[in-house]
Amino acid sequence: MPSPAGDRAAPAGTALARREAAGQLRQAFPAWVVIWVARTGRYHAYPLASTRATGGLADTEPAGLAGQIEQAQRSATAGRARPRRAGDPGQPG
């Protein structure tokens, strides 16, 4: 991910760079809480609102976590499709 800090960006392996990457993920996915946890060596993401319990996501790389968030959002969107009610065309009785 490009850094908004430009040339002032910290080297990729530093704690500052990891916090900046977590901030960029938060901006890209505002419906999620995204943090870097040094103790686990992973980025963690949790949805701000959910209709069902979500254990959260984690990855060692920002791009990997972004992919997981995108997949979770696609799954959530597909799960919210309007269920057919009895009597709807094509629905058994």
C-alpha positions in Angstrom: 0.0 0.0 0.0 1.3 3.4 -0.7 2.1 5.5 2.3 0.4 8.9 2.7 3.7 10.1 4.3 5.5 9.8 1.0 9.3 10.0 1.4 9.0 10.3 5.2 7.6 6.8 5.4 9.3 4.5 7.9 11.1 1.3 6.8 8.5 -1.5 6.2 9.7 -3.6 9.2 9.4 -0.9 11.9 6.6 -0.6 14.5 5.8 2.8 13.1 5.4 1.5 9.6 3.1 -1.3 10.9 1.0 1.2 12.8 0.8 3.4 9.7 -0.3 0.3 7.6 -3.0 -0.4 10.2 -4.2 3.2 9.8 -4.3 2.9 6.1 -6.4 -0.3 6.4 -8.8 1.6 8.8 -9.2 4.3 6.1 -9.8 1.7 3.4 -12.3 -0.3 5.5 -14.1 2.2 7.8 -16.6 -0.4 9.0 -13.8 -2.3 10.6 -11.5 -1.8 13.6 -7.9 -2.6 12.5 -4.9 -2.8 14.8 -1.3 -4.0 14.7 -0.5 -6.2 17.8 3.2 -6.4 18.2 2.9 -9.3 20.7 1.2 -11.5 18.1 3.1 -10.1 15.1 -0.2 -9.7 13.3 -2.7 -7.2 12.0 -6.1 -7.8 13.5 -9.5 -6.7 12.2 -13.0 -6.7 13.8 -16.2 -5.5 12.2 -17.7 -2.5 14.0 -21.3 -3.9 13.6 -22.4 -7.4 12.8 -25.6 -9.3 13.0 -23.7 -12.5 14.0 -20.7 -13.1 16.2 -17.5 -12.7 14.2 -14.3 -13.9 15.8 -12.2 -11.4 13.9 -9.5 -11.7 11.3 -5.7 -11.7 11.5 -2.7 -11.7 9.1 1.0 -10.9 9.3 0.7 -8.7 6.2 -1.6 -5.7 5.5 -2.5 -7.1 2.0 -3.5 -10.4 3.4 -5.7 -8.8 6.0 -7.3 -6.6 3.3 -8.1 -9.7 1.3 -9.7 -11.3 4.3 -11.8 -8.2 5.0 -12.9 -8.0 1.4 -13.9 -11.7 1.5 -15.8 -11.3 4.7 -17.7 -8.3 3.3 -18.6 -10.3 0.2 -19.8 -13.2 2.4 -21.8 -10.8 4.6 -23.4 -9.2 1.6 -24.4 -12.5 0.1 -25.8 -13.6 3.4 -28.1 -10.6 3.5 -30.0 -11.5 0.3 -33.7 -11.4 0.9 -35.0 -14.8 1.8 -38.1 -15.9 -0.1 -41.3 -16.3 1.9 -43.9 -19.0 1.6 -46.1 -18.1 -1.3 -43.4 -16.3 -3.3 -43.1 -17.6 -6.9 -40.7 -20.5 -7.1 -40.9 -21.2 -3.4 -42.6 -24.4 -2.2 -45.8 -23.8 -0.3 
